[in-house]
Amino acid sequence: MTSNALFYQAGAELPLISHAQGIYMWDTQGKRYMDGCSGAITCSLGHQHPAVTAAMKAQLDQVAFSYRTQFESQVAIDLGDALVALTGEQLHKVFFCWQWLGSG
């Protein structure tokens, strides 16, 4: 298949994923794969988990994105509080960021 999208394995024939549920993903040929690739920026929460999907939809109904140097968001404040609490308050602050691992 020819594509203008760039992937890490340029030129390699990779499976084309059609859908996913739970820990599994299926390609367009019907082959099932266990998704164990959480990746550098994401974590594997499972696909189509009702609680995760509902939380994402609820947040999108309020605001999809706000830039952290210009605005605060209640969900970020709540997540920071929860993460500090999970450490037994060994952490006092958290900083949310992402790291681009690609080139260019």
C-alpha positions as protocol buffer text, in pm:
chain_id: "A"
residue {
  index: 1
  type: MET
  ca { x: 0 y: 0 z: 0 }
}
residue {
  index: 2
  type: THR
  ca { x: 135 y: 344 z: -90 }
}
residue {
  index: 3
  type: SER
  ca { x: 87 y: 621 z: 165 }
}
residue {
  index: 4
  type: ASN
  ca { x: 201 y: 978 z: 210 }
}
residue {
  index: 5
  type: ALA
  ca { x: 202 y: 932 z: 589 }
}
residue {
  index: 6
  type: LEU
  ca { x: 544 y: 883 z: 745 }
}
residue {
  index: 7
  type: PHE
  ca { x: 590 y: 592 z: 985 }
}
residue {
  index: 8
  type: TYR
  ca { x: 899 y: 481 z: 1177 }
}
residue {
  index: 9
  type: GLN
  ca { x: 960 y: 191 z: 942 }
}
residue {
  index: 10
  type: ALA
  ca { x: 950 y: 379 z: 614 }
}
residue {
  index: 11
  type: GLY
  ca { x: 890 y: 145 z: 323 }
}
residue {
  index: 12
  type: ALA
  ca { x: 796 y: -151 z: 541 }
}
residue {
  index: 13
  type: GLU
  ca { x: 458 y: -313 z: 490 }
}
residue {
  index: 14
  type: LEU
  ca { x: 293 y: -269 z: 829 }
}
residue {
  index: 15
  type: PRO
  ca { x: -50 y: -404 z: 921 }
}
residue {
  index: 16
  type: LEU
  ca { x: -333 y: -155 z: 870 }
}
residue {
  index: 17
  type: ILE
  ca { x: -537 y: -150 z: 1191 }
}
residue {
  index: 18
  type: SER
  ca { x: -913 y: -139 z: 1141 }
}
residue {
  index: 19
  type: HIS
  ca { x: -1043 y: -153 z: 1499 }
}
residue {
  index: 20
  type: ALA
  ca { x: -951 y: -235 z: 1856 }
}
residue {
  index: 21
  type: GLN
  ca { x: -1115 y: -340 z: 2181 }
}
residue {
  index: 22
  type: GLY
  ca { x: -962 y: -413 z: 2520 }
}
residue {
  index: 23
  type: ILE
  ca { x: -607 y: -537 z: 2473 }
}
residue {
  index: 24
  type: TYR
  ca { x: -659 y: -645 z: 2112 }
}
residue {
  index: 25
  type: MET
  ca { x: -634 y: -475 z: 1774 }
}
residue {
  index: 26
  type: TRP
  ca { x: -742 y: -618 z: 1438 }
}
residue {
  index: 27
  type: ASP
  ca { x: -599 y: -541 z: 1098 }
}
residue {
  index: 28
  type: THR
  ca { x: -800 y: -503 z: 779 }
}
residue {
  index: 29
  type: GLN
  ca { x: -726 y: -869 z: 696 }
}
residue {
  index: 30
  type: GLY
  ca { x: -892 y: -986 z: 1020 }
}
residue {
  index: 31
  type: LYS
  ca { x: -572 y: -1081 z: 1202 }
}
residue {
  index: 32
  type: ARG
  ca { x: -584 y: -1014 z: 1578 }
}
residue {
  index: 33
  type: TYR
  ca { x: -288 y: -863 z: 1767 }
}
residue {
  index: 34
  type: MET
  ca { x: -234 y: -815 z: 2140 }
}
residue {
  index: 35
  type: ASP
  ca { x: -154 y: -445 z: 2187 }
}
residue {
  index: 36
  type: GLY
  ca { x: 151 y: -432 z: 2411 }
}
residue {
  index: 37
  type: CYS
  ca { x: 296 y: -116 z: 2255 }
}
residue {
  index: 38
  type: SER
  ca { x: 223 y: 157 z: 2503 }
}
residue {
  index: 39
  type: GLY
  ca { x: 472 y: 388 z: 2333 }
}
residue {
  index: 40
  type: ALA
  ca { x: 681 y: 680 z: 2451 }
}
residue {
  index: 41
  type: ILE
  ca { x: 397 y: 925 z: 2505 }
}
residue {
  index: 42
  type: THR
  ca { x: 97 y: 705 z: 2574 }
}
residue {
  index: 43
  type: CYS
  ca { x: 12 y: 429 z: 2813 }
}
residue {
  index: 44
  type: SER
  ca { x: -189 y: 121 z: 2737 }
}
residue {
  index: 45
  type: LEU
  ca { x: -532 y: 166 z: 2898 }
}
residue {
  index: 46
  type: GLY
  ca { x: -704 y: -73 z: 2665 }
}
residue {
  index: 47
  type: HIS
  ca { x: -923 y: 16 z: 2372 }
}
residue {
  index: 48
  type: GLN
  ca { x: -1290 y: 112 z: 2406 }
}
residue {
  index: 49
  type: HIS
  ca { x: -1284 y: 89 z: 2786 }
}
residue {
  index: 50
  type: PRO
  ca { x: -1623 y: 242 z: 2881 }
}
residue {
  index: 51
  type: ALA
  ca { x: -1493 y: 447 z: 3177 }
}
residue {
  index: 52
  type: VAL
  ca { x: -1198 y: 587 z: 2979 }
}
residue {
  index: 53
  type: THR
  ca { x: -1414 y: 664 z: 2676 }
}
residue {
  index: 54
  type: ALA
  ca { x: -1676 y: 837 z: 2893 }
}
residue {
  index: 55
  type: ALA
  ca { x: -1410 y: 1047 z: 3069 }
}
residue {
  index: 56
  type: MET
  ca { x: -1257 y: 1150 z: 2736 }
}
residue {
  index: 57
  type: LYS
  ca { x: -1595 y: 1245 z: 2590 }
}
residue {
  index: 58
  type: ALA
  ca { x: -1688 y: 1441 z: 2903 }
}
residue {
  index: 59
  type: GLN
  ca { x: -1362 y: 1637 z: 2885 }
}
residue {
  index: 60
  type: LEU
  ca { x: -1404 y: 1703 z: 2512 }
}
residue {
  index: 61
  type: ASP
  ca { x: -1750 y: 1843 z: 2582 }
}
residue {
  index: 62
  type: GLN
  ca { x: -1584 y: 2103 z: 2808 }
}
residue {
  index: 63
  type: VAL
  ca { x: -1251 y: 2179 z: 2640 }
}
residue {
  index: 64
  type: ALA
  ca { x: -1022 y: 1973 z: 2418 }
}
residue {
  index: 65
  type: PHE
  ca { x: -697 y: 2156 z: 2494 }
}
residue {
  index: 66
  type: SER
  ca { x: -561 y: 2457 z: 2678 }
}
residue {
  index: 67
  type: TYR
  ca { x: -199 y: 2560 z: 2665 }
}
residue {
  index: 68
  type: ARG
  ca { x: -35 y: 2524 z: 3008 }
}
residue {
  index: 69
  type: THR
  ca { x: 167 y: 2846 z: 2991 }
}
residue {
  index: 70
  type: GLN
  ca { x: -146 y: 3052 z: 2930 }
}
residue {
  index: 71
  type: PHE
  ca { x: -419 y: 2873 z: 3128 }
}
residue {
  index: 72
  type: GLU
  ca { x: -480 y: 2634 z: 3413 }
}
residue {
  index: 73
  type: SER
  ca { x: -732 y: 2352 z: 3397 }
}
residue {
  index: 74
  type: GLN
  ca { x: -917 y: 2182 z: 3680 }
}
residue {
  index: 75
  type: VAL
  ca { x: -844 y: 1836 z: 3542 }
}
residue {
  index: 76
  type: ALA
  ca { x: -468 y: 1906 z: 3551 }
}
residue {
  index: 77
  type: ILE
  ca { x: -496 y: 2038 z: 3907 }
}
residue {
  index: 78
  type: ASP
  ca { x: -697 y: 1730 z: 4012 }
}
residue {
  index: 79
  type: LEU
  ca { x: -453 y: 1492 z: 3840 }
}
residue {
  index: 80
  type: GLY
  ca { x: -157 y: 1663 z: 4008 }
}
residue {
  index: 81
  type: ASP
  ca { x: -325 y: 1628 z: 4348 }
}
residue {
  index: 82
  type: ALA
  ca { x: -399 y: 1260 z: 4282 }
}
residue {
  index: 83
  type: LEU
  ca { x: -41 y: 1185 z: 4171 }
}
residue {
  index: 84
  type: VAL
  ca { x: 106 y: 1356 z: 4478 }
}
residue {
  index: 85
  type: ALA
  ca { x: -134 y: 1160 z: 4700 }
}
residue {
  index: 86
  type: LEU
  ca { x: -33 y: 831 z: 4532 }
}
residue {
  index: 87
  type: THR
  ca { x: 330 y: 891 z: 4633 }
}
residue {
  index: 88
  type: GLY
  ca { x: 237 y: 933 z: 4998 }
}
residue {
  index: 89
  type: GLU
  ca { x: 325 y: 1299 z: 4943 }
}
residue {
  index: 90
  type: GLN
  ca { x: 691 y: 1212 z: 4875 }
}
residue {
  index: 91
  type: LEU
  ca { x: 637 y: 1432 z: 4572 }
}
residue {
  index: 92
  type: HIS
  ca { x: 510 y: 1782 z: 4637 }
}
residue {
  index: 93
  type: LYS
  ca { x: 461 y: 1899 z: 4278 }
}
residue {
  index: 94
  type: VAL
  ca { x: 420 y: 1739 z: 3938 }
}
residue {
  index: 95
  type: PHE
  ca { x: 497 y: 1885 z: 3596 }
}
residue {
  index: 96
  type: PHE
  ca { x: 309 y: 1764 z: 3291 }
}
residue {
  index: 97
  type: CYS
  ca { x: 513 y: 1757 z: 2972 }
}
residue {
  index: 98
  type: TRP
  ca { x: 579 y: 1547 z: 2668 }
}
residue {
  index: 99
  type: GLN
  ca { x: 898 y: 1463 z: 2487 }
}
residue {
  index: 100
  type: TRP
  ca { x: 928 y: 1439 z: 2113 }
}
residue {
  index: 101
  type: LEU
  ca { x: 1147 y: 1139 z: 2035 }
}
residue {
  index: 102
  type: GLY
  ca { x: 1132 y: 1168 z: 1660 }
}
residue {
  index: 103
  type: SER
  ca { x: 1355 y: 1362 z: 1427 }
}
residue {
  index: 104
  type: GLY
  ca { x: 1282 y: 1686 z: 1252 }
}
